[in-house]
Amino acid sequence: MMTDNKLILILKCCIAVGICLILLGIYFHNFNEAIEAMGVKGIIISAVCVAFGMALSLPTKMYLTFILVKRESEKTN
């Protein structure tokens, strides 16, 4: 059985990876000449990085917030 601390650590890692993917996609889109030279395929690559980053970071933030609020309410009761 997974404890809350392990779950929170995994969720924080997912958030970090998601933010890194978003930043990588922005870097590809704005600053990388190789991706720019690829044309539409380069745009798709940078968009996929941003999309996976968003998919990893946003739902995990909501779930992590839910876990932390639940933990706080249990401590006060």
trRosetta pair geometry for C-beta under 8 A, 3 or more apart (Angstrom, degrees):
i j d omega theta_ij theta_ji phi_ij phi_ji
2 6 5.1 -119 -166 82 88 126
2 7 5.4 101 138 -57 119 94
3 6 5.0 96 57 9 78 100
3 7 7.0 -143 98 -3 41 90
4 7 5.5 -58 -147 40 34 113
4 8 6.0 36 156 -21 69 106
4 67 6.6 163 -154 -175 104 121
4 71 6.9 131 173 -86 155 122
5 8 5.8 -52 -145 36 30 111
5 9 6.4 32 154 -19 62 105
6 9 5.6 -54 -150 36 32 113
6 10 6.4 32 152 -19 66 104
7 10 5.7 -53 -148 36 32 110
7 11 6.3 31 153 -18 65 107
7 67 7.0 -163 111 -125 121 160
8 11 5.7 -54 -146 38 32 112
8 12 6.3 33 154 -20 65 105
8 64 6.6 99 -134 -135 74 95
8 67 6.4 -159 -85 112 93 147
8 68 7.9 92 -117 -67 122 87
9 12 5.8 -53 -146 36 30 111
9 13 6.5 32 153 -19 63 105
10 13 5.7 -54 -151 35 32 113
10 14 6.5 35 150 -21 64 103
11 14 5.5 -50 -149 33 34 114
11 15 6.5 37 151 -20 64 102
11 60 4.9 170 -160 -169 85 105
11 63 6.4 -136 -128 91 137 108
11 64 4.6 164 140 -78 142 107
11 67 7.6 166 9 19 165 147
12 15 5.6 -49 -150 33 35 114
12 16 6.4 36 151 -19 65 104
12 64 7.1 104 -64 -116 66 147
13 16 5.6 -53 -148 37 33 112
13 17 6.3 32 154 -17 67 105
14 17 5.8 -53 -144 39 31 109
14 18 6.1 35 154 -22 64 108
14 56 5.1 -145 178 -178 86 95
14 57 7.2 179 133 -88 77 45
14 60 4.6 -177 99 -95 124 162
15 18 5.6 -56 -148 37 29 114
15 19 6.4 27 156 -17 65 105
15 56 7.3 -178 -92 135 26 88
15 57 5.1 81 -138 -131 60 77
15 60 5.2 -145 -64 101 82 130
15 61 6.2 96 -107 -67 120 81
15 64 7.2 -30 -46 -15 133 154
16 19 5.9 -54 -147 36 30 108
16 20 6.3 30 153 -18 63 107
17 20 5.6 -55 -148 38 32 113
17 21 6.4 33 153 -20 65 105
17 53 7.8 -147 127 -120 60 71
17 56 5.7 -74 91 151 95 156
18 21 5.7 -54 -148 35 30 110
18 22 6.5 32 153 -19 64 103
18 52 7.6 -142 -123 130 71 63
18 53 4.5 118 -172 -165 60 59
18 54 7.0 138 -170 -55 110 10
18 55 7.3 -151 -123 69 114 48
18 56 3.2 -162 -81 89 105 102
18 57 2.9 -173 115 -46 144 89
18 58 7.6 -154 171 -9 154 57
18 60 7.0 -180 -11 29 147 131
19 22 5.6 -50 -149 34 34 113
19 23 6.4 32 153 -15 65 106
19 53 6.6 118 -77 -167 11 112
19 57 5.7 100 -50 -96 68 143
20 23 5.8 -56 -147 41 31 109
20 24 6.2 36 152 -23 65 106
20 53 7.2 -154 69 -117 45 115
21 24 5.4 -50 -143 36 33 114
21 25 6.4 35 156 -20 64 103
21 49 5.1 -157 -179 -176 82 75
21 50 7.2 174 134 -90 85 23
21 52 5.3 -85 163 91 155 94
21 53 3.2 -166 88 -74 100 98
21 56 6.7 90 28 30 138 134
22 25 5.8 -55 -152 35 30 111
22 26 6.6 28 151 -16 64 105
22 49 7.3 162 -93 136 21 84
22 50 5.4 63 -128 -129 63 65
22 53 3.6 -171 -48 132 72 153
22 54 6.6 94 -86 -53 110 67
22 57 7.0 -39 -25 1 127 146
23 26 5.6 -53 -148 37 34 111
23 27 6.3 38 152 -21 66 104
23 53 7.7 163 8 -131 55 159
24 27 5.6 -52 -148 36 32 113
24 28 6.3 35 153 -20 65 103
24 49 5.0 -112 95 -177 100 141
24 53 7.6 168 40 -61 93 135
25 28 5.6 -49 -146 34 32 113
25 29 6.2 27 157 -17 65 109
25 46 4.6 116 -161 -174 73 66
25 47 6.8 107 -158 -81 125 13
25 48 7.5 -169 -106 69 119 44
25 49 3.3 180 -72 90 95 108
25 50 3.6 -147 109 -48 164 79
25 51 7.9 132 -97 3 161 57
25 53 6.4 -130 1 3 126 135
26 29 5.8 -58 -145 39 30 109
26 30 6.0 0 167 3 67 116
26 46 7.6 119 -63 -169 16 110
26 50 7.0 93 -47 -85 69 110
27 30 6.6 -73 -136 49 22 91
27 31 5.4 -49 -164 44 63 114
27 32 6.3 67 140 -31 77 106
28 31 7.7 -51 -76 52 6 71
28 32 4.9 -33 -134 25 47 135
28 35 4.5 104 -172 -52 88 174
28 42 7.1 -163 166 -178 105 86
28 45 6.2 -116 170 108 154 100
28 46 3.8 -163 96 -96 118 100
28 49 6.3 115 15 24 140 150
29 32 7.9 46 5 31 17 96
29 35 7.2 -80 -77 118 31 141
29 43 7.2 63 -116 -124 90 61
29 46 4.1 134 -60 170 86 157
29 47 7.9 85 -79 -54 121 61
29 50 7.9 6 -26 -37 134 128
32 35 4.2 58 95 15 116 109
32 36 6.5 171 96 -13 60 87
32 42 7.9 -158 94 -162 108 120
33 36 5.3 -57 -146 40 37 115
33 37 6.1 39 155 -24 70 104
34 37 5.8 -53 -148 33 29 111
34 38 6.9 35 150 -27 60 102
34 42 7.5 175 119 -112 56 125
35 38 5.7 -49 -156 23 36 117
35 42 3.7 134 178 -157 65 112
35 43 7.9 127 163 -53 98 37
35 45 6.1 -127 -134 72 109 127
35 46 6.0 87 176 -48 145 110
36 42 6.0 -156 -64 132 15 163
37 42 7.0 115 57 -49 43 149
38 41 4.5 -89 157 75 112 98
38 42 3.4 134 65 -45 109 100
38 45 7.2 30 87 7 155 129
39 42 6.0 122 49 17 25 102
39 43 7.3 -52 140 -4 39 99
40 43 5.5 -52 -151 35 38 113
40 44 6.4 40 151 -21 68 103
41 44 5.5 -52 -149 36 34 113
41 45 6.4 38 151 -23 65 102
42 45 5.6 -49 -147 32 34 113
42 46 6.5 27 156 -12 65 104
43 46 6.0 -57 -148 40 31 106
43 47 6.1 30 153 -18 66 111
44 47 5.6 -57 -143 40 30 111
44 48 6.2 34 156 -23 65 105
45 48 5.9 -53 -148 33 28 111
45 49 6.7 31 152 -19 61 103
46 49 5.7 -50 -153 32 35 114
46 50 6.6 30 152 -14 65 105
47 50 5.7 -55 -149 40 34 109
47 51 6.0 35 153 -22 68 108
48 51 5.5 -53 -140 38 31 112
48 52 6.2 27 161 -13 66 105
49 52 6.3 -58 -145 40 25 103
49 53 6.2 27 154 -20 61 112
50 53 5.6 -58 -148 38 30 115
50 54 6.3 30 155 -20 66 104
51 54 5.8 -53 -149 35 30 109
51 55 6.3 29 153 -18 64 108
52 55 5.4 -53 -143 39 35 113
52 56 6.2 31 157 -17 66 106
53 56 5.9 -59 -147 39 28 106
53 57 6.0 6 164 -6 66 116
54 57 6.3 -67 -134 44 25 97
54 58 5.6 9 -179 -10 68 119
55 58 7.2 -44 -113 35 15 99
55 59 7.2 -3 -172 8 49 112
56 60 6.4 -3 164 -7 54 129
57 60 6.1 -77 -150 43 24 110
57 61 6.3 27 161 -27 67 108
58 61 5.9 -53 -150 27 29 111
58 62 7.0 24 157 -14 62 103
59 62 5.7 -55 -154 36 39 111
59 63 6.3 33 152 -15 71 107
60 63 5.7 -56 -144 41 34 108
60 64 5.9 36 156 -21 68 108
61 64 5.8 -55 -142 39 28 111
61 65 6.3 31 156 -20 62 106
62 65 5.8 -54 -150 35 29 112
62 66 6.5 32 151 -21 63 105
63 66 5.5 -51 -150 34 34 115
63 67 6.5 35 152 -19 66 102
64 67 5.7 -51 -148 34 33 111
64 68 6.4 29 155 -16 65 107
65 68 5.8 -57 -145 40 31 108
65 69 6.2 30 157 -18 66 107
66 69 5.9 -56 -145 38 28 109
66 70 6.2 29 155 -19 63 109
67 70 5.7 -58 -149 38 29 113
67 71 6.3 31 153 -22 64 106
68 71 5.6 -50 -146 34 33 114
68 72 6.5 33 154 -18 64 104
69 72 5.7 -54 -148 37 32 111
69 73 6.4 30 154 -18 65 106
70 73 5.9 -55 -147 37 30 109
70 74 6.5 30 154 -19 63 106
71 74 5.8 -57 -151 35 30 111
71 75 6.6 31 151 -21 64 105
72 75 5.7 -54 -149 33 34 112
72 76 6.5 27 156 -16 66 106
73 76 5.9 -55 -146 37 33 108
73 77 6.5 26 157 -15 65 109
74 77 6.1 -60 -146 39 31 105
